[in-house]
Amino acid sequence: MSSVRQTRQVDKQAAFNDVNQSTPLIAENTGGFFRIRRRTIGQFQCCLCVIILIILIMTLVITVSYSLRGNSTFNETRTLMMAHQLLRSNWINSSPVNYPSLSKQEWEEAIKAGERAIIERNLADESAQLFNPRHITPLSRHRTAVKTSPHVRIIAMSGVGQLGATQHIEKIRKANNLNSAIGAYFNGKWSPHVNCDNSFPKYCNSVSNKYRMYNGSCNHPQNRGAAFTEYSRLLPPDYADGIEEPRVAKSGKPLPSAREISLRIHNPSPSVNPSFTVMLAVFGQFIDHDMTATAISQGINGSSLACCSNDNMRNKSNHPECYPVVVGPGDPVYDVTGSTCMEFVRSAPASQCKIGPRQQLNQVTSFIDGSTIYGAEESLALSLRSNKSGQLRMYTSPDGRSLLPPSTDPYDGCNSAIENKRGRYCFITGDARANENLHLTSMHLLWARQHNLIAKKLQLLNPKWNDERLYQESRRIVGAQLQHIAYNEFLPIILGNDEMINRKLMSLTDDSYRNNQTNDSKIIDSAISNNFASAAFRFAHSLLPSLMKITDNERGSEDYIELHKMLFNPYSLYNQGGVERAIKSATSSFIQQTSTHVTSQLTRHLFQDPLHEDDDNSYHHHFITSNITSDNNLKNEIKVKNQSQVTLPCGLDLVSLNIQRGRDHGLPGYTVWREYCNLSRPRSFDQLVGIIHADNLNQIQRVYDHVDDIDLYTGALAEIKTQSDGIVGPTFTCLIADQFQRLKMGDRYWYESPNQPYPFTRDQLVQLRKSSLAKLICDCSDNIVHIQPQIMRSVDSTVNPITLCEDINGPDFSAWKETK
């Protein structure tokens, strides 16, 4: 065990590579000459990086000393602390000074071990039980919500080979009492050709492109943050074997079931936060999908793996990527159905260029760039264009409204046969998850309309611009507006103003445009951190209420709908007034307090499917005005709606899936993350007093054997909030702020940066800073004429009153009129 722990401490920072599916695989063997040549070049590059780093640090110190002369000690201390924090958290992409190296024999053995691993994986895929996507169930909907691109399989198989090589080399070295080879350069012949090219790909002939690449490449010199590259790590992963097996308890035993933790600690306990609206969570999910899309392991031809047989646990040897959640006696689902298993497939391994532990793959760009609107692959982006006047392709409803293009694939995981017979379909956007819930679909619709509205205005201002210019300029403006709203409306609520100021996350003022952007985005790791995607940014699941308010202006009434009935149910947008009702539902419903408590709509009814639907399809349109049946008597919860619809009270459990995903990714335990964030690290449960809420601490002690076993997701949600504002505890505040700081400083196309190719002019920035989500809703929704200006905050007659749309300020696009 000590050797494993030692292995975990070795630097496992991922190689920074771009992966291109269309590039042929390498077929040649790597000879000794090339290995020596690579090693020599690598050593030279390391020395050069160290020299440059020293010069940069000396320059920083000199600059700080002159610029802060006469300022307060407080400001000097803050600046030095920030500089220390940047270096400490591996923001700078300098290579390790001493790379481990492989002998010729090790290299050859690693190649063979990797080949064996790939063969074994292919055999497992051929014999695996597959999931039938044509049978609509909670699982099929979940697989749609975590849809994985066909491109992933070839990347993942390369990752399988590299992990096989790593396992073999580490086993040999351990047996011979040799140092770990983690970090040694290694490129198996199965790897995609460009995978080990750390420079801009060949098609990035110039770094002066005005517009972003769809896949996020050509932004960072090492393509950090590009689509289909690995998540970054702030801390080395904590795998049971040091390489890829999911995390276990400190004792070496399995951790408690994620489902048991969900039931005991994340049980429903409604606690309304009347200060903020559900629109906060809706926008949060929208930008989350703009930044993260974890790839899931697949079977042959992109098929979905099944890990449970008749809802019961299958032997793990059936497929190495199966990691199902254990369900046991006393569990409400077990008591009703007898099921002992909840489906869970591990995330696909990313392809690397070195010996190292398992990393995971992000399918979309890390940058806030509107990829969820336009797509993170060129083929998808082109398919969404109308090729006329810079417009996105839309569908015109019978009553003349503009809707998203319909998806006519009956097996897309969303479409309902009953609705399809009526000519109503789910929708196509730049992200496959757009239909996941009605509010999210509405947000996609609003931003697509916003693009077309901007394109129309730009065409009036510049009639000579062609379709391509209108499209790209509109896309660029939309991306800037998305960034501005995220950092000026959304983040201050999540983090609090103090953290926003300390991290310099607030929007700049016009006067600071040329003076306050001195960072070099090339040295910042802009990729999404694994902890952010797998735990920290999932905090918002606790914000969602069980019931959503639905206002009908025509009837002058308010109804309520259960949250799970809004999932994969976008059909009401076809109705006249449907868009308005969906938006007002999000802007008038309150969120819940951030806590461990999550509504049973997500822990027992997630993606729940109806057993029967009546002719009027009441499943999609039935509203309730009474409270939800208590979850304490789940056996009696089979309810009859309108005497014609029966609903099975057994969906999936989102909290269990969140916890299981963190373990799958090797996220270290909660206490380690507190230490990373310069917070006190508890060494016993007693030391959690005053850090974690008392009721949570009692249950945590009952479930976990050791304080270091606590999962990050559970521990951070249980924290007592210490800051004066913001809605998350100190650990999640630290990790979320860290990520958004990287996204701002590491994005060469950040909308306020004067260092980007063709930066926005002063006048254009002034207009972009007038952007707000409220104004966008006013401009792009149906029949909404008044709304609160701060749309993510609740109505307040003094500071946030209901206001006529015409009185809400917005951008003037005349700043984009060309004069020549």
C-alpha positions in Angstrom: 0.0 0.0 0.0 2.9 2.4 0.7 4.2 2.0 -2.8 0.8 2.8 -4.2 0.6 5.9 -2.0 4.0 6.9 -3.2 2.9 6.5 -6.8 -0.1 8.8 -6.1 2.2 11.6 -5.0 4.1 11.6 -8.3 3.3 14.4 -10.5 0.6 13.3 -12.9 -0.1 16.5 -14.8 -1.6 15.5 -18.2 0.2 15.9 -21.5 -1.3 18.8 -23.4 -2.4 17.4 -26.7 -5.0 17.9 -29.4 -6.8 14.8 -30.8 -8.1 14.7 -34.4 -10.3 11.8 -35.2 -9.7 12.1 -39.0 -5.9 11.7 -38.7 -4.6 8.2 -39.5 -3.1 6.2 -36.8 0.6 5.8 -36.5 1.8 2.6 -37.9 5.6 2.8 -37.6 7.7 1.6 -34.7 9.6 4.1 -32.7 13.3 3.4 -32.9 16.2 4.2 -30.6 17.4 7.2 -32.7 14.1 9.0 -32.4 13.8 8.2 -28.7 17.3 9.7 -28.1 16.4 12.7 -30.3 13.1 13.3 -28.4 14.9 13.0 -25.1 17.5 15.6 -26.2 14.9 18.0 -27.5 12.8 17.5 -24.3 15.8 18.3 -22.1 16.6 21.4 -24.1 12.9 22.5 -23.9 12.8 21.9 -20.2 15.9 24.0 -19.6 14.5 26.8 -21.9 11.2 26.7 -20.0 13.0 27.0 -16.7 15.0 30.0 -17.9 11.9 31.7 -19.3 10.0 31.0 -16.1 12.7 32.6 -14.0 12.8 35.6 -16.2 9.0 36.0 -16.0 9.0 35.7 -12.2 11.8 38.3 -11.8 10.0 40.6 -14.2 6.8 40.1 -12.1 8.6 40.9 -8.9 10.2 44.0 -10.3 6.9 45.2 -11.9 5.0 44.6 -8.7 7.6 46.5 -6.6 7.5 49.5 -8.9 3.7 49.6 -9.6 2.8 49.1 -5.9 5.3 51.6 -4.5 3.4 53.7 -2.0 0.4 51.4 -1.9 -0.7 49.8 1.3 0.9 46.6 2.7 -2.5 45.0 2.3 -2.4 45.3 -1.5 1.2 44.1 -1.6 0.4 41.1 0.4 -2.7 40.3 -1.7 -0.6 40.5 -4.9 2.2 38.3 -3.6 -0.4 35.8 -2.3 -2.0 35.7 -5.8 1.3 35.1 -7.5 2.1 32.3 -5.0 -1.3 30.8 -5.6 -0.8 30.8 -9.4 2.5 29.0 -9.2 1.3 26.6 -6.5 -1.7 25.4 -8.4 0.1 24.6 -11.6 -1.3 27.4 -13.7 1.9 27.7 -15.6 2.4 25.0 -18.2 6.1 24.5 -17.7 7.4 21.0 -18.2 8.8 19.1 -15.2 12.6 19.6 -14.9 13.3 15.9 -14.8 11.3 13.6 -17.0 11.5 9.9 -16.1 12.7 7.9 -19.1 12.0 4.4 -20.4 14.7 2.0 -21.5 14.5 0.4 -24.9 13.3 -2.8 -23.3 10.7 -1.0 -21.3 9.5 0.8 -24.3 9.1 -2.4 -26.3 7.3 -4.2 -23.4 5.0 -1.2 -22.9 4.0 -1.4 -26.6 3.2 -5.1 -26.3 1.3 -4.5 -23.0 -0.8 -1.8 -24.6 -1.6 -3.9 -27.5 -2.7 -6.7 -25.2 -4.9 -4.3 -23.3 -6.6 -3.1 -26.5 -7.2 -6.7 -27.7 -8.7 -7.6 -24.3 -10.9 -4.5 -24.4 -12.2 -5.4 -27.8 -13.0 -8.9 -26.7 -14.9 -7.5 -23.7 -16.8 -5.2 -26.0 -17.8 -8.1 -28.3 -19.2 -10.2 -25.4 -20.7 -7.3 -23.4 -24.4 -6.9 -22.7 -25.6 -3.9 -24.6 -28.4 -1.5 -23.8 -31.3 -1.1 -26.2 -31.6 2.6 -26.9 -35.0 2.1 -28.6 -36.6 1.1 -25.3 -37.5 4.4 -23.6 -36.6 4.1 -19.9 -35.0 6.3 -17.3 -31.6 4.8 -18.3 -32.1 5.6 -22.0 -32.9 9.2 -21.1 -29.8 9.4 -18.9 -27.7 8.0 -21.7 -29.0 10.8 -23.9 -28.2 13.3 -21.2 -24.5 12.1 -21.2 -24.4 11.4 -24.9 -20.9 10.5 -26.2 -19.6 11.3 -29.7 -18.6 8.4 -32.0 -15.2 10.2 -32.2 -14.5 9.1 -28.7 -14.0 5.4 -29.2 -10.7 5.7 -31.1 -9.4 8.2 -28.5 -10.5 6.0 -25.7 -8.9 2.9 -27.2 -5.6 4.7 -27.4 -6.2 5.6 -23.7 -6.8 1.9 -22.9 -3.5 1.0 -24.6 -1.6 3.7 -22.6 -3.1 2.5 -19.4 -2.1 -1.1 -20.2 1.4 0.1 -20.8 1.4 2.0 -17.6 0.2 -0.9 -15.5 2.9 -3.1 -17.0 5.8 -0.7 -16.5 4.8 0.2 -13.0 4.4 -3.4 -12.0 7.9 -4.2 -13.3 9.5 -1.2 -11.7 7.8 -2.0 -8.3 9.1 -5.6 -8.5 12.6 -4.3 -9.1 12.4 -1.5 -6.5 12.9 1.1 -9.2 11.4 4.6 -9.2 8.0 5.2 -10.8 7.9 5.9 -14.5 4.9 8.1 -14.2 5.4 11.1 -16.5 7.7 9.4 -19.0 7.1 10.2 -22.6 5.3 7.4 -24.3 3.6 7.3 -27.7 2.1 4.0 -28.6 1.6 3.3 -32.3 -2.1 3.1 -31.7 -2.2 6.8 -30.7 -3.8 9.4 -33.0 -1.0 11.1 -35.0 -1.4 14.6 -33.7 -1.9 13.4 -30.1 1.7 14.1 -29.1 2.1 17.4 -31.0 2.2 20.1 -28.3 2.2 22.9 -30.8 -0.6 24.5 -32.8 -1.9 21.9 -35.4 -0.9 22.5 -39.0 -4.2 24.1 -39.9 -3.5 26.9 -37.4 -1.3 28.7 -39.9 -1.7 32.0 -38.1 -2.5 32.9 -34.5 -4.2 36.1 -35.8 -7.6 34.4 -36.7 -10.3 36.9 -35.8 -12.9 34.2 -35.1 -12.6 31.2 -32.8 -12.3 27.7 -34.1 -15.4 25.6 -33.4 -13.4 23.0 -31.5 -11.5 25.5 -29.4 -8.1 24.7 -31.0 -5.7 27.5 -32.0 -6.5 29.4 -28.8 -3.9 28.0 -26.5 -0.4 27.0 -27.8 -0.8 23.5 -26.4 -4.5 23.3 -27.2 -5.5 23.3 -23.6 -9.3 23.6 -23.5 -9.9 22.3 -27.0 -12.7 19.8 -27.6 -11.8 16.1 -27.2 -8.9 16.7 -24.9 -8.5 15.7 -21.3 -9.6 17.6 -18.2 -6.8 19.2 -16.2 -5.9 18.2 -12.6 -5.3 20.5 -9.7 -4.3 17.5 -7.6 -3.0 14.1 -8.6 -5.8 11.5 -8.9 -6.5 9.2 -6.0 -7.0 5.8 -7.6 -7.1 2.6 -5.6 -4.1 1.1 -7.5 -2.5 4.5 -8.3 -3.4 4.2 -11.9 -7.1 3.7 -12.8 -9.2 1.7 -10.2 -11.8 3.9 -8.5 -11.0 5.4 -5.2 -11.4 3.3 -2.1 -11.5 4.0 1.7 -8.4 4.9 3.6 -8.5 1.3 5.1 -8.4 -0.2 1.6 -12.0 -1.4 1.8 -14.7 -0.2 -0.6 -16.2 3.1 0.2 -19.8 3.1 1.3 -22.3 2.8 -1.5 -23.0 6.1 -3.2 -26.7 5.3 -2.9 -26.5 4.9 0.8 -24.8 8.3 1.1 -27.5 9.8 -1.0 -30.3 8.4 1.1 -28.7 9.3 4.5 -27.1 12.6 3.8 -28.7 14.0 0.7 -32.3 13.3 1.7 -35.0 15.9 0.7 -35.5 18.7 3.2 -37.1 21.8 1.5 -35.5 25.1 2.4 -36.5 27.9 0.1 -34.0 30.7 -0.8 -36.4 33.5 -1.7 -33.6 35.8 -2.9 -32.9 34.1 -6.2 -34.9 32.5 -9.0 -34.6 29.2 -10.8 -33.2 31.1 -13.7 -30.0 31.2 -11.8 -29.8 27.3 -12.0 -31.0 27.3 -15.6 -28.3 29.7 -16.8 -25.8 27.8 -14.8 -26.7 24.6 -16.5 -26.5 26.3 -19.9 -23.0 27.5 -19.4 -22.0 24.2 -17.8 -22.9 22.5 -21.0 -20.9 25.1 -22.9 -17.8 24.1 -20.9 -18.2 20.4 -20.0 -19.4 17.1 -21.6 -17.7 14.1 -20.1 -17.3 11.2 -22.6 -18.6 7.8 -21.4 -17.1 4.5 -22.3 -18.8 2.8 -25.2 -19.2 -0.6 -26.7 -18.7 -1.6 -30.4 -19.9 1.0 -32.9 -20.6 3.4 -30.1 -23.2 1.2 -28.5 -24.2 1.7 -24.8 -22.9 -0.8 -22.3 -25.3 -2.4 -19.8 -23.9 -3.3 -16.3 -27.0 -4.6 -14.6 -28.9 -7.7 -15.5 -32.6 -7.5 -14.8 -31.8 -4.6 -12.5 -29.4 -6.8 -10.4 -25.7 -6.6 -10.0 -23.7 -8.3 -12.7 -20.2 -9.7 -12.3 -17.6 -6.9 -12.9 -15.6 -9.2 -15.1 -18.4 -8.9 -17.6 -16.9 -5.6 -18.7 -14.0 -3.6 -17.3 -15.9 -0.3 -17.7 -18.8 -1.3 -15.6 -19.0 0.4 -12.1 -22.6 0.1 -11.1 -24.0 1.7 -7.9 -24.9 -0.9 -5.2 -28.5 -0.8 -4.0 -29.3 -2.9 -0.9 -32.1 -3.9 1.5 -33.8 -1.0 3.2 -33.4 1.1 0.1 -36.9 2.3 -1.1 -36.1 1.3 -4.7 -35.0 -2.2 -3.5 -38.1 -2.6 -1.4 -40.4 -1.8 -4.3 -38.6 -3.5 -7.2 -36.0 -5.8 -5.6 -33.3 -4.1 -7.7 -29.8 -4.4 -6.3 -28.1 -2.4 -9.0 -28.1 1.1 -10.6 -26.5 1.4 -14.0 -23.2 3.2 -14.2 -20.6 3.1 -16.9 -17.1 4.6 -16.3 -16.0 7.7 -18.2 -13.8 7.0 -21.2 -10.1 7.2 -20.7 -8.3 10.1 -22.5 -5.4 9.5 -24.8 -2.1 10.8 -23.4 1.5 10.8 -24.6 3.1 9.5 -21.4 3.1 6.8 -18.8 0.5 7.9 -16.3 -2.8 7.5 -14.5 -6.3 7.5 -16.1 -7.6 10.9 -17.3 -11.0 11.7 -18.6 -12.1 13.4 -21.8 -14.0 16.6 -22.3 -16.0 16.5 -25.6 -16.6 20.3 -25.9 -14.5 23.3 -25.6 -13.6 24.5 -22.1 -14.0 28.2 -23.1 -17.3 30.1 -22.7 -17.7 30.5 -26.4 -21.2 29.5 -27.3 -20.3 26.0 -28.4 -23.6 24.8 -26.8 -25.3 27.1 -29.3 -23.2 26.5 -32.4 -21.6 23.1 -31.7 -18.0 22.1 -30.9 -17.4 20.3 -34.2 -17.4 22.0 -37.6 -19.7 19.5 -39.2 -22.4 20.1 -36.6 -21.9 23.9 -36.7 -22.3 23.9 -40.5 -25.5 21.8 -40.3 -27.1 24.3 -38.0 -26.6 27.2 -40.4 -29.2 28.4 -42.9 -26.4 29.8 -45.1 -28.5 32.9 -45.7 -27.8 36.3 -44.1 -25.7 34.8 -41.3 -28.7 33.2 -39.8 -29.0 29.9 -37.8 -31.4 27.4 -39.2 -34.8 27.6 -37.5 -38.3 26.0 -37.7 -41.3 28.3 -38.3 -44.4 27.1 -36.3 -47.9 27.2 -37.8 -48.6 30.4 -35.9 -45.4 32.0 -37.3 -43.0 31.7 -34.3 -39.4 30.8 -34.7 -38.4 27.6 -33.0 -35.3 25.4 -32.9 -35.0 22.9 -35.8 -36.8 19.6 -35.0 -35.1 16.3 -34.5 -37.0 13.7 -36.5 -35.0 10.7 -35.3 -37.5 8.6 -33.3 -34.6 7.0 -31.4 -32.8 10.1 -30.3 -33.6 9.4 -26.7 -36.1 12.2 -26.4 -38.8 11.9 -29.0 -42.2 10.5 -28.0 -44.1 8.5 -30.5 -47.4 10.1 -29.4 -46.0 13.6 -29.9 -44.3 12.7 -33.2 -47.7 11.6 -34.6 -48.9 15.1 -33.8 -46.0 16.6 -35.8 -44.1 17.7 -32.6 -40.5 16.7 -32.1 -37.6 17.3 -29.8 -35.1 19.8 -31.0 -31.6 20.0 -32.5 -29.0 22.5 -31.2 -25.3 22.7 -30.8 -25.5 20.4 -27.7 -27.1 17.0 -27.5 -28.4 17.7 -24.0 -30.6 20.6 -25.0 -33.9 18.7 -24.5 -32.9 17.5 -21.0 -35.4 19.9 -19.4 -38.0 22.4 -20.6 -36.1 25.4 -19.1 -32.9 24.5 -20.7 -34.5 24.0 -24.1 -36.1 27.4 -23.7 -32.6 28.9 -23.0 -31.3 27.3 -26.2 -34.1 28.8 -28.1 -33.5 32.3 -26.7 -29.9 32.3 -27.6 -30.5 31.0 -31.1 -33.0 33.8 -31.6 -30.5 36.2 -30.2 -27.9 35.2 -32.8 -30.4 35.7 -35.6 -31.6 39.1 -34.2 -28.0 40.3 -34.1 -27.3 39.0 -37.6 -30.3 40.9 -38.9 -29.2 44.1 -37.2 -25.7 43.8 -38.6 -27.0 43.2 -42.1 -29.0 46.5 -41.9 -25.8 48.3 -40.8 -23.5 46.6 -43.3 -25.5 45.5 -46.3 -22.3 44.5 -48.2 -21.4 41.8 -45.6 -21.8 38.3 -46.9 -23.4 35.3 -45.1 -20.1 34.2 -43.6 -19.1 37.6 -42.2 -22.6 38.1 -40.7 -22.6 34.7 -39.1 -19.1 34.9 -37.6 -19.6 38.5 -36.3 -22.9 37.5 -34.8 -21.3 34.4 -33.2 -18.5 36.5 -31.9 -20.9 39.0 -30.3 -23.1 36.2 -28.8 -20.0 34.6 -27.2 -19.0 38.0 -25.7 -22.5 38.5 -24.3 -22.5 35.0 -22.8 -19.2 35.7 -21.0 -20.4 39.1 -19.8 -23.6 37.7 -18.3 -21.8 34.8 -16.8 -19.3 37.0 -15.0 -21.5 39.9 -14.1 -24.9 38.4 -13.3 -24.3 34.7 -12.5 -20.9 34.4 -10.8 -21.4 37.2 -8.2 -24.4 35.4 -6.8 -22.5 32.1 -6.6 -19.2 33.4 -5.3 -20.1 36.7 -3.6 -18.7 40.1 -4.4 -15.7 39.8 -2.2 -14.4 36.8 -4.0 -15.2 38.3 -7.4 -13.1 41.4 -6.5 -10.2 39.4 -4.9 -10.0 37.2 -8.0 -10.5 40.2 -10.4 -13.4 38.4 -12.0 -15.7 41.4 -12.4 -16.1 43.1 -15.8 -13.5 45.9 -16.4 -14.5 49.5 -16.8 -13.8 51.4 -19.9 -10.9 53.3 -18.4 -9.1 50.1 -17.5 -9.5 48.6 -21.0 -5.9 49.0 -22.1 -4.2 48.8 -18.7 -5.6 45.8 -16.8 -5.1 42.9 -19.2 -1.4 42.2 -18.9 -1.6 38.4 -18.4 -0.3 36.1 -21.1 -3.0 33.6 -21.8 -0.4 31.2 -23.3 0.9 30.2 -19.9 -2.5 29.6 -18.2 -4.0 26.1 -18.3 -7.5 27.0 -19.6 -8.8 23.4 -19.6 -11.7 22.5 -17.3 -10.5 21.0 -14.1 -11.7 17.5 -13.3 -12.9 18.4 -9.9 -15.0 21.2 -11.4 -16.7 19.0 -14.0 -17.2 16.0 -11.7 -18.1 17.7 -8.4 -17.9 21.4 -7.8 -20.2 22.7 -10.5 -22.7 20.1 -9.7 -23.7 22.0 -6.6 -26.6 23.5 -8.5 -28.5 20.2 -8.3 -29.3 21.1 -4.7 -30.9 24.4 -5.8 -33.8 22.9 -7.7 -37.3 22.8 -6.1 -39.7 19.9 -6.3 -42.4 22.0 -7.9 -42.1 24.6 -10.6 -44.6 27.4 -10.8 -46.5 27.8 -14.1 -48.3 31.1 -14.7 -51.1 31.3 -17.2 -51.8 34.9 -18.0 -54.9 34.2 -20.1 -56.6 32.4 -17.2 -54.9 34.5 -14.6 -54.0 31.4 -12.6 -50.9 29.7 -11.2 -50.4 26.0 -11.4 -47.4 23.8 -10.4 -45.7 21.0 -12.2 -43.4 18.3 -10.7 -39.8 18.8 -11.7 -39.3 15.4 -13.2 -42.2 15.9 -15.6 -40.2 18.7 -17.3 -37.4 16.4 -18.2 -37.1 15.5 -21.9 -40.4 17.2 -22.4 -40.0 20.3 -24.6 -43.3 19.9 -26.5 -45.1 22.7 -24.8 -42.9 25.1 -26.7 -45.0 24.3 -29.8 -48.0 25.7 -28.0 -48.9 29.4 -28.3 -47.7 31.0 -25.2 -45.5 28.0 -24.3 -42.2 29.9 -24.5 -43.6 32.7 -22.3 -44.8 30.2 -19.7 -41.6 28.3 -19.6 -39.5 31.5 -19.1 -41.9 32.9 -16.5 -41.7 29.6 -14.6 -38.0 30.0 -14.3 -38.1 33.7 -13.3 -40.9 33.3 -10.7 -39.9 30.1 -9.0 -37.5 30.3 -6.0 -34.4 28.2 -5.7 -33.6 26.1 -2.6 -30.8 26.8 -0.2 -27.5 25.3 -1.2 -27.1 22.2 1.0 -26.7 18.5 1.0 -30.5 18.2 0.6 -31.7 17.4 -2.9 -35.3 17.0 -4.0 -36.6 13.5 -4.4 -37.6 14.6 -7.9 -33.9 14.1 -8.7 -32.9 11.3 -6.3 -35.9 9.0 -6.9 -37.7 10.2 -10.0 -34.9 11.3 -12.3 -35.9 10.6 -15.9 -38.9 8.5 -14.6 -41.0 7.2 -17.4 -44.8 6.8 -17.6 -46.3 3.3 -17.8 -49.4 4.5 -19.6 -50.4 7.7 -21.4 -54.0 8.7 -22.1 -55.2 10.1 -25.4 -54.8 13.7 -24.2 -51.2 12.9 -23.2 -51.7 14.2 -19.7 -48.1 13.1 -18.9 -46.9 16.1 -20.8 -49.5 18.6 -19.7 -50.9 17.6 -16.4 -50.4 20.3 -13.7 -51.0 19.8 -10.0 -52.0 22.3 -7.4 -51.4 20.1 -4.3 -48.3 18.9 -2.6 -46.3 15.9 -3.9 -47.0 12.6 -2.2 -44.6 12.1 0.7 -41.5 10.0 -0.2 -41.7 8.3 3.2 -44.3 5.8 1.8 -42.7 5.1 -1.5 -44.4 1.7 -1.9 -47.7 3.5 -1.9 -46.6 6.2 -4.3 -47.9 4.6 -7.5 -50.4 7.3 -8.4 -53.2 7.5 -10.9 -53.5 10.7 -12.8 -56.8 11.5 -14.5 -57.8 7.8 -14.0 -55.7 7.0 -17.1 -52.0 7.4 -16.3 -49.8 5.4 -13.9 -46.3 6.5 -13.0 -43.7 4.1 -11.6 -41.9 5.9 -8.7 -38.5 4.6 -9.6 -36.3 6.8 -11.7 -32.5 7.2 -11.3 -30.7 9.0 -8.5 -28.7 12.0 -9.6 -26.8 12.3 -6.3 -25.6 8.7 -6.4 -24.4 9.2 -10.0 -22.6 12.4 -9.0 -20.8 10.7 -6.1 -20.0 7.6 -8.3 -18.6 9.8 -11.1 -16.2 11.5 -8.7 -14.9 8.2 -7.5 -14.6 6.9 -11.1 -12.5 10.0 -11.9 -10.2 9.4 -8.9 -11.1 12.7 -7.2 -9.3 12.9 -3.9 -11.4 13.1 -0.7 -13.0 16.3 0.7 -10.3 17.0 3.3 -7.5 17.0 0.7 -9.4 19.7 -1.3 -9.7 21.9 1.8 -6.0 21.7 2.2 -5.5 22.7 -1.5 -7.7 25.7 -0.9 -5.6 26.9 2.1 -8.4 25.9 4.5 -7.9 23.8 7.6 -7.6 20.1 6.9 -9.6 18.1 9.5 -7.7 15.0 10.7 -10.7 13.6 12.6 -14.5 13.8 12.6 -14.3 16.0 15.7 -12.3 18.6 13.8 -15.3 19.0 11.4 -17.3 20.7 14.2 -17.9 24.2 13.1 -17.0 23.4 9.5 -19.9 21.1 8.6 -23.5 21.5 9.7 -24.2 19.5 12.8 -27.0 17.4 11.3 -24.8 16.5 8.3 -21.9 15.7 10.6 -23.9 13.2 12.5 -24.9 11.3 9.4 -21.4 11.6 7.8 -19.9 9.9 10.9 -22.4 7.1 10.6 -21.7 6.4 6.9 -17.9 7.0 6.5 -15.3 5.1 8.5 -12.6 7.8 8.3 -12.7 11.6 7.8 -10.4 11.3 4.7 -13.0 9.0 3.1 -15.6 11.8 2.7 -16.4 12.4 -1.0 -15.7 16.0 -2.2 -19.3 16.4 -3.5 -20.9 15.5 -0.1 -18.4 17.2 2.1 -18.4 20.5 0.3 -22.2 20.7 0.1 -22.3 20.0 3.9 -20.0 23.0 4.7 -21.2 26.0 6.8 -20.9 29.1 4.6 -18.4 31.5 6.0 -18.4 34.4 3.6 -20.9 37.3 3.9 -22.4 36.7 0.5 -22.3 33.9 -2.2 -24.3 30.8 -1.9 -21.7 28.0 -1.7 -19.3 27.0 1.1 -15.6 27.9 1.2 -14.3 24.8 -0.6 -16.6 25.0 -3.6 -16.1 28.8 -3.6 -12.4 28.2 -4.0 -12.7 25.6 -6.7 -15.4 27.4 -8.7 -13.5 30.7 -8.5 -10.3 29.0 -9.5 -11.9 27.6 -12.7 -13.5 30.8 -13.8 -10.3 32.7 -13.2 -8.5 30.3 -15.5 -11.3 30.6 -18.1 -10.9 34.4 -18.1 -7.1 34.6 -18.0 -6.4 31.6 -20.2 -8.8 32.5 -23.1 -7.0 34.3 -25.9 -10.4 35.4 -27.2 -11.7 36.8 -23.9 -14.1 39.5 -24.9 -12.3 42.3 -22.9 -8.8 41.4 -23.7 -6.9 43.9 -25.9 -4.4 41.1 -26.7 -6.8 39.0 -28.7 -6.7 39.1 -32.5 -8.8 42.1 -33.6 -10.0 43.1 -30.1 -13.4 44.8 -29.8 -13.2 48.6 -30.0 -13.9 50.8 -27.0 -17.3 51.7 -28.3 -18.1 48.1 -29.0 -17.1 47.1 -25.4 -19.2 49.9 -24.0 -22.2 48.3 -25.8 -21.4 44.7 -24.9 -21.3 45.7 -21.2 -24.9 46.7 -21.5 -25.9 43.1 -22.2 -28.1 41.4 -19.7 -30.1 38.2 -19.6 -33.3 40.2 -18.9 -32.8 42.3 -22.1 -32.2 39.1 -24.1 -35.4 37.6 -22.8 -37.3 40.8 -23.6 -35.9 40.8 -27.2 -36.2 37.1 -27.9 -39.1 35.6 -26.1 -42.8 35.6 -27.0 -45.1 38.3 -25.5 -43.0 39.2 -22.5 -43.3 42.9 -22.0 -42.1 43.4 -18.5 -39.7 41.6 -16.2 -37.2 42.2 -13.4 -33.9 43.6 -14.7 -31.8 41.3 -12.6 -33.5 38.2 -13.8 -31.6 35.7 -11.6 -32.6 37.6 -8.5 -36.2 37.7 -7.1 -38.4 40.7 -7.6 -37.8 43.5 -5.1 -39.9 46.6 -5.4 -37.0 48.8 -4.3 -33.9 47.3 -6.0 -35.2 44.9 -8.6 -38.8 45.9 -9.6 -40.8 44.6 -12.5 -39.8 46.9 -15.3 -41.1 47.4 -18.9 -38.8 45.8 -21.4 -38.5 49.1 -23.3 -37.0 50.6 -20.1 -34.3 48.0 -19.7 -31.0 49.2 -21.3 -29.3 47.1 -24.0 -26.6 47.2 -26.6 -26.6 49.5 -29.6 -25.1 47.6 -32.5 -24.3 50.7 -34.5 -20.8 50.4 -33.0 -20.3 47.6 -35.5 -21.1 49.7 -38.6 -18.1 49.8 -41.0 -17.3 53.3 -42.2 -14.9 52.4 -45.0 
